[in-house]
């Protein structure tokens, strides 16, 4: 009788018939995913209230263990935007130590749920709940980015939704138009790129192009009002 809790990562069966052609395909896919994940991990880290390198470390470890122990040979793992709100709230109230404890507890709960095969319960969840949850997360993440998009000068951003917007309106007179223009230009580039190129990620083009633009503005045009990651996290 087969063990109910038998588990074998997909990596084991995939490597049995692995070939040079598959490796080259996986290598190219890995490079593209890595390029997209790099700025995404940095952004998730900053939005969660920690420094950029913590976002990178999380993406590296998460991606590695998902690939090592996952059940699908084309699965991509890493930080998710849905947890920005949760992580930010925990850090604000309990600090990094509280986040570490919450992560360990969450991992234990997930292992137990996996062992008991409780993932099948998801088929009973109404679809509108999933759509509403996803839309709510998108709105909340959008809210967390308003300070940096408008370049507002604020000592501390509140954790809850309503308080954030109240604080934004109170400090709206500190708006930096250059930061707003760079942010809007980046959004346009990301949105338009798929119409011209399916292989090169729009986020990569936006980062490279806007970085060059800001560098020229700062060192050749004397415009220094745009904050960079280096300015905030020395």
C-alpha positions in Angstrom: 0.0 0.0 0.0 1.4 3.4 -1.0 2.3 5.7 1.8 -0.4 8.4 2.2 2.3 11.0 2.9 4.7 9.9 0.2 6.4 12.9 -1.5 8.9 13.1 -4.3 9.9 16.4 -5.8 9.4 16.8 -9.5 13.1 17.5 -9.9 13.9 13.8 -9.3 11.8 12.5 -12.2 12.7 15.4 -14.5 16.5 14.9 -14.2 16.2 11.2 -15.3 15.5 12.2 -18.9 17.2 15.6 -18.9 19.0 16.7 -22.1 21.1 19.6 -23.4 18.2 21.0 -25.3 16.0 21.2 -22.1 18.9 22.7 -20.2 19.3 25.5 -22.8 15.6 26.2 -22.7 15.5 26.2 -18.9 18.6 28.5 -18.9 17.0 31.1 -21.1 13.8 30.9 -19.1 15.7 31.3 -15.9 17.6 34.4 -17.2 14.3 36.0 -18.2 12.6 35.2 -14.9 15.6 36.4 -13.0 15.7 39.7 -14.9 12.0 40.3 -14.1 12.3 39.1 -10.5 15.2 41.3 -9.6 13.4 44.7 -9.6 10.2 43.0 -8.4 12.0 41.6 -5.3 13.5 44.9 -4.5 10.2 46.7 -4.9 8.4 44.1 -2.7 11.1 44.4 0.0 10.8 48.2 0.1 7.0 48.2 0.0 7.0 45.7 2.9 9.0 48.1 5.1 12.5 46.4 4.9 15.7 47.1 2.9 16.1 46.0 -0.7 18.6 43.2 0.0 16.1 41.4 2.2 13.7 41.4 -0.8 16.5 39.9 -2.9 17.4 37.2 -0.3 13.7 36.2 0.0 13.4 35.9 -3.7 16.5 33.8 -4.0 15.7 31.4 -1.2 12.0 31.2 -2.1 12.8 30.5 -5.8 15.4 27.9 -4.9 13.3 25.8 -2.5 10.2 25.9 -4.7 12.3 24.6 -7.6 14.0 22.0 -5.4 10.9 20.6 -3.7 8.1 21.7 -6.0 5.7 19.3 -7.8 5.9 20.9 -11.3 8.9 21.3 -13.6 7.8 24.7 -15.0 6.8 26.2 -11.7 8.2 29.7 -10.7 8.3 30.7 -7.1 9.1 33.8 -5.2 7.7 36.7 -3.1 4.1 37.6 -3.8 2.5 41.1 -3.7 -0.4 39.8 -1.7 1.8 39.5 1.4 3.1 43.1 1.2 0.2 44.3 3.3 0.5 41.5 5.9 4.3 41.8 6.2 4.2 45.6 6.4 1.7 45.5 9.2 3.7 42.9 11.2 6.9 44.8 10.9 5.2 48.0 11.9 3.8 46.4 15.1 6.3 43.7 16.0 9.5 44.4 14.1 11.7 42.0 12.1 11.8 39.5 15.1 8.0 39.3 15.0 8.0 38.7 11.3 10.5 35.9 11.7 8.3 34.2 14.3 5.2 34.7 12.1 7.1 33.1 9.1 8.1 30.0 11.1 4.5 29.5 12.4 3.1 30.0 8.9 5.5 27.5 7.6 4.5 24.9 10.2 0.8 25.4 9.4 1.5 25.0 5.7 3.4 21.8 6.2 0.5 20.4 8.3 -2.1 21.5 5.7 0.0 19.9 3.0 0.4 16.6 4.9 -3.4 16.5 5.5 -4.1 17.4 1.8 -6.2 20.3 2.8 -5.4 22.1 -0.5 -8.4 20.4 -2.1 -10.6 22.6 0.2 -10.0 25.5 -2.2 -12.5 24.1 -4.7 -15.3 25.0 -2.3 -14.3 28.6 -2.0 -16.7 30.9 -4.1 -15.1 32.5 -7.1 -16.3 36.0 -6.3 -14.3 35.8 -3.0 -11.1 35.1 -4.9 -11.7 38.0 -7.3 -12.6 40.3 -4.4 -9.5 39.3 -2.5 -7.3 39.8 -5.5 -8.8 43.2 -6.3 -8.5 44.3 -2.7 -4.8 43.3 -2.6 -4.2 45.2 -5.8 -5.9 48.3 -4.3 -3.9 48.0 -1.1 -0.5 47.6 -2.9 -1.5 50.6 -5.1 -2.0 52.6 -1.9 1.4 51.7 -0.5 3.2 53.1 -3.6 1.6 56.6 -3.5 4.3 58.1 -1.3 7.1 57.2 -3.6 5.2 57.8 -6.8 4.4 61.4 -5.9 7.7 61.8 -4.0 6.0 62.9 -0.8 8.1 63.9 2.2 6.9 61.9 5.1 8.6 60.6 8.2 6.4 57.5 8.6 3.6 56.0 6.6 0.7 54.5 8.7 0.0 50.8 8.3 -3.8 50.8 7.8 -5.5 51.8 4.5 -7.6 54.8 5.7 -4.8 56.3 7.7 -2.4 56.1 4.7 -4.7 58.2 2.5 -5.3 60.7 5.3 -1.5 61.1 5.7 -1.0 61.4 1.9 -3.5 64.3 1.6 -1.9 66.0 4.6 1.5 65.9 2.9 0.4 66.4 -0.7 1.9 69.9 -0.7 5.3 68.2 -0.7 4.8 66.5 -4.1 7.8 66.1 -6.3 6.8 66.5 -10.0 10.0 65.0 -11.3 9.4 61.8 -9.3 5.8 61.7 -10.5 6.9 62.0 -14.2 9.5 59.3 -13.8 7.0 57.0 -12.2 4.3 57.6 -14.9 6.9 57.2 -17.7 7.9 53.8 -16.2 4.2 52.7 -16.1 3.7 53.7 -19.7 6.8 51.8 -20.8 5.8 48.6 -19.0 2.3 48.8 -20.5 3.4 49.6 -24.1 6.4 47.2 -24.4 4.3 43.9 -24.9 2.9 45.5 -28.1 6.4 45.7 -29.6 8.3 42.9 -27.9 7.2 39.6 -26.4 10.6 38.5 -25.3 12.1 41.5 -23.5 10.2 42.3 -20.3 8.9 45.9 -20.1 10.0 46.2 -16.5 13.6 45.6 -17.6 13.4 48.3 -20.3 11.8 50.7 -17.8 14.5 50.2 -15.2 17.4 50.6 -17.6 15.9 53.6 -19.5 14.7 55.5 -16.5 17.9 54.9 -14.6 19.8 56.4 -17.5 17.4 59.3 -17.6 17.6 60.0 -13.9 21.4 59.8 -14.0 21.5 62.4 -16.8 19.1 64.6 -15.0 21.1 64.4 -11.8 24.7 64.8 -13.0 24.2 66.8 -16.2 21.1 68.9 -15.7 21.4 69.5 -11.9 18.0 68.0 -11.0 18.5 66.2 -7.7 15.0 65.9 -6.3 14.5 62.3 -7.5 15.4 59.8 -4.7 17.2 56.6 -5.6 17.6 53.4 -3.8 21.2 54.4 -3.0 20.0 57.6 -1.4 17.5 55.9 0.9 19.5 52.7 1.7 23.2 53.6 1.9 
